[in-house]
Amino acid sequence: MGKEMLPELIIHNTTSLDGSLSGFHADMGLHYRILGTLGPDAMLVGSVTARTGAEMFTGSVPPEEATDFEKPSYDTGSAGTYWIIPDSRGILEGVLHVFRRSGYCRDVIVLVSEGTTASYIEYLQQRNYDYIISGTDHADYRQALEICNERYGFRKIVTDCGSTLCGILLDQGLVSMISLVVTPAIAGKDCLCLFGKSTETEVKLEPIRHEVFDSGHMHVLYRLTGR
Ligand SMILES: NC(=O)c1ccc[n+]([C@@H]2O[C@H](COP(=O)([O-])OP(=O)(O)OC[C@H]3O[C@@H](n4cnc5c(N)ncnc54)[C@H](OP(=O)(O)O)[C@@H]3O)[C@@H](O)[C@H]2O)c1
């Protein structure tokens, strides 16, 4: 299978002016509104981001009910896109129903690896979650994204993840564009650099578009042109 089978992958984050993912107040409404304008067929959500989000959304994870074991009915026009979540460690065991129920997520597709425990695979199977096995330890994103294109017809995927997954996707050459909501704030000593975990040095970009909001936020969209 060739590179042409890879979906377009856009990294989308909200940062401070000094490129931090945390240490400032992020406007989550603006973050997700702009994410929607990028027109994703699916979102690639980091498992730590997902877990943090579930805890913020619900306070504590509610117990499962019988309906949580069934796939949502798509005929009723359920909201949102698919969420593709790499979770080879199974940290979302007992949590996935929060996303399935949320109304923001059409359903979850979990990326696991050959190293994922049989008990987590069983958890996914019993609840009818789609999953893709690739890679030996963590998921092999190139292979998994190609399968997503082939199996689900995903042509454009937008990320919702932190510096760990952002760095890995950049290093593996899977990113085509970067979309940032730049916040008028400086994180300073609390700076957690967006690509701080990347091993790349100078990745070249060309601007596609930008928009300034009355609040002082700026949306910038860049295409990767080379290394
Ligand atoms: N400001 C923003 O725009 C923004 C957006 C999203 C999140 N965040 C913040 O970012 C934080 C979470 O970010 P994070 O960096 O800790 O985690 P993350 O990016 O949400 O999750 C890490 C992901 O990387 C994968 N991974 C880890 N090591 C890997 C490896 N060696 N090879 C392949 N895949 C690997 C994990 O999959 P496995 O489970 O398979 O290991 C997991 O899905 C949260 O605090 C969240 O609030 C901020």
The ligand as a MOL file (V3000), in Angstrom:
LIG
                    3D

  0  0  0     0  0            999 V3000
M  V30 BEGIN CTAB
M  V30 COUNTS 48 52 0 0 0
M  V30 BEGIN ATOM
M  V30 1 N -3.8110 22.8960 24.2390 0
M  V30 2 C -4.2400 21.9510 23.4150 0
M  V30 3 O -4.5390 22.2100 22.2420 0
M  V30 4 C -4.3290 20.5290 23.8990 0
M  V30 5 C -4.9300 19.5850 23.0670 0
M  V30 6 C -4.9750 18.2680 23.4980 0
M  V30 7 C -4.4370 17.9250 24.7290 0
M  V30 8 N -3.8860 18.8680 25.5130 0 CHG=1
M  V30 9 C -3.3220 18.5010 26.8240 0
M  V30 10 O -2.2630 17.6040 26.6150 0
M  V30 11 C -2.1880 16.6790 27.7230 0
M  V30 12 C -2.0920 15.2630 27.2050 0
M  V30 13 O -1.0400 15.1650 26.3080 0
M  V30 14 P 0.0380 14.0090 26.3720 0
M  V30 15 O 1.1700 14.4210 25.5070 0
M  V30 16 O 0.3340 13.6800 27.7970 0 CHG=-1
M  V30 17 O -0.7190 12.7370 25.8170 0
M  V30 18 P -1.5750 12.4700 24.4710 0
M  V30 19 O -0.8730 13.0330 23.2800 0
M  V30 20 O -2.9930 12.8340 24.7110 0
M  V30 21 O -1.5290 10.8950 24.4690 0
M  V30 22 C -0.3420 10.2260 24.1680 0
M  V30 23 C -0.6170 9.3090 22.9720 0
M  V30 24 O 0.6090 8.9410 22.3940 0
M  V30 25 C 0.6740 7.5450 22.2540 0
M  V30 26 N 2.0600 7.1210 22.4980 0
M  V30 27 C 2.7970 7.3130 23.6240 0
M  V30 28 N 4.0440 6.8450 23.4410 0
M  V30 29 C 4.0940 6.3500 22.1740 0
M  V30 30 C 5.1060 5.7340 21.3990 0
M  V30 31 N 6.3460 5.5500 21.8750 0
M  V30 32 N 4.8150 5.3740 20.1360 0
M  V30 33 C 3.5840 5.5590 19.6330 0
M  V30 34 N 2.5760 6.1360 20.3260 0
M  V30 35 C 2.8290 6.5340 21.5830 0
M  V30 36 C -0.2760 6.9720 23.2860 0
M  V30 37 O -0.7970 5.7770 22.7770 0
M  V30 38 P -0.6230 4.4120 23.6160 0
M  V30 39 O -1.7280 4.4570 24.5900 0
M  V30 40 O -0.8060 3.3620 22.5890 0
M  V30 41 O 0.7260 4.4340 24.2420 0
M  V30 42 C -1.3410 8.0440 23.4100 0
M  V30 43 O -2.4640 7.8320 22.5830 0
M  V30 44 C -3.4530 16.8860 28.5400 0
M  V30 45 O -3.1100 17.5970 29.6970 0
M  V30 46 C -4.3360 17.7320 27.6580 0
M  V30 47 O -5.1620 18.5880 28.3870 0
M  V30 48 C -3.8160 20.1760 25.1330 0
M  V30 END ATOM
M  V30 BEGIN BOND
M  V30 1 1 1 2
M  V30 2 2 2 3
M  V30 3 1 2 4
M  V30 4 1 4 5
M  V30 5 2 4 48
M  V30 6 2 5 6
M  V30 7 1 6 7
M  V30 8 2 7 8
M  V30 9 1 8 9
M  V30 10 1 8 48
M  V30 11 1 9 10
M  V30 12 1 9 46
M  V30 13 1 10 11
M  V30 14 1 11 12
M  V30 15 1 11 44
M  V30 16 1 12 13
M  V30 17 1 13 14
M  V30 18 2 14 15
M  V30 19 1 14 16
M  V30 20 1 14 17
M  V30 21 1 17 18
M  V30 22 2 18 19
M  V30 23 1 18 20
M  V30 24 1 18 21
M  V30 25 1 21 22
M  V30 26 1 22 23
M  V30 27 1 23 24
M  V30 28 1 23 42
M  V30 29 1 24 25
M  V30 30 1 25 26
M  V30 31 1 25 36
M  V30 32 1 26 27
M  V30 33 1 26 35
M  V30 34 2 27 28
M  V30 35 1 28 29
M  V30 36 1 29 30
M  V30 37 2 29 35
M  V30 38 1 30 31
M  V30 39 2 30 32
M  V30 40 1 32 33
M  V30 41 2 33 34
M  V30 42 1 34 35
M  V30 43 1 36 37
M  V30 44 1 36 42
M  V30 45 1 37 38
M  V30 46 2 38 39
M  V30 47 1 38 40
M  V30 48 1 38 41
M  V30 49 1 42 43
M  V30 50 1 44 45
M  V30 51 1 44 46
M  V30 52 1 46 47
M  V30 END BOND
M  V30 END CTAB
M  END
